[in-house]
Amino acid sequence: MNIDEASALYLDFMLNEKGASRHTLINYSRDLADLCSYLEESGINTIEDADFFMLRGFVAMLYEKGFSKSTVERKIACLKSFFNFLQRKNKSEDNPARMLKFPKKEKKAFGVFNIDNMLTLLDLPKQDEPFGMRDALLLEMMYGTGVRVSELVGLNVSDIDFNGMRIRVRGKGKKERIVPLADMHIGMIKDYLGRRADDCGGYVKDGEALFINRLGTRLTDRSVRRTVEKYLLQAGLPLDYSPHSFRHTYATHLLEGGADLRTIQTLLGHESLSTTQKYTHLNLAELLKVYDKTHPKAGK
């Protein structure tokens, strides 16, 4: 297949089936145009002739031209998603971009999603398919509450205060804290509870657990990580993001929205705040008020 035709097919898929944002489409269109120019200059005109070594040469050229690590990372993510799409559509026998390595990042705790990438991830689960509603709620809860994975899978149905729009979270050292929810979360939880039995053959073995697997038992940390990886791949994002990236993004977006560090630390339940909390006077009403004003998903 002609490279330009393949690019057009992929971009149409991203727009009409994946609902990619305008920003993502513009960037991916530029990325594929750069690839096409490089391949054509190398005498490659069809997708079938583009192999791993040719793509690795393209990445090397990006470094030589002085592209930033974040730009190179995005272009590699685009290539992986592009060739994965072509392979699934039987337009290519394999994915030559599969073995491309992302740039080594400077050491930092966890990655932070930009808002476009986050919204893309949140839109990926198909809620009319098995486990689609569960996965959608998982992603929304991780971003909308900032809970740790262990806290997420440990949630019970009884931990949800539907009227008060909040959840009771058991953190490290079995310390409990209250985290606010948005209207959207409450609605999604109710919908999921009404349909989750369908995902496990009609029988929920662990009815106390909020999130369950196909056996009807409590979801595990590992299952959440696999679920996140699944949607990262679908979005063409690097796998060095993790479930904890949702927590880090939650805090970052609250901070960018105007929340103060003390509020964010309280919402996250950091153990290091045990001393600080003795001198703060944040009550639940104040936490809810700050959350509603600063989190992108609040009030939706």
C-alpha angles and dihedrals in degrees: 000000000000112000094231091051091049091050092050091049092051095047090049088053092050091050103041103029105026096033092223116190121257089248092054093046092051092050095045091047090055092045093053091044089055090050092049092051092049094048093046091051086053092052095256115134104159133059092233091065095053108099135175094268092052091051091047088054089052091053091048089053090054091056091047090054091054101249113167120254091248091054092047089048091053093047091051090049088052092051092049092049093043096052092040088056092049091049092051090050090050091243092120131032094223143357107262090184093059094093097044111121124225118234116275109256127221108259111275134147102253140340122259121219118225114232094257093054091045093052090047090054093047091053096050103081111090103222095199091062128078110286090000093116091045092050092047090052092046093055094042092049094049092051096035098048106022092224121160118252091249089052092047096053089042093060116118127202087244090060091069119093100198095183095043092043096227142103134224110233126196108212136178114328088018089282112159127218136172119241123189124236131207124237088254092058092052091051093048092048091052091048092048094049089052093053109026094096088066089065093060104041096274097297123099108195096185103042092169094063116087096209118044137178132227090282091057093248132118116294115247132227089247092054091053090051091050090049092052091048090052093057094040088058092047090052092047091240124144118267092230085086110090140183087272088061087070090057092047091047091049090056094043094051091047090051092048088049092058104267115145122240093246091059093046093049090050092050091048093048096225111189091218089070095068090104096038092051090062088067100041125089101202110142128190094264091056092048091052091048094052092045092052091051100044113030116087092222098046116116094015 
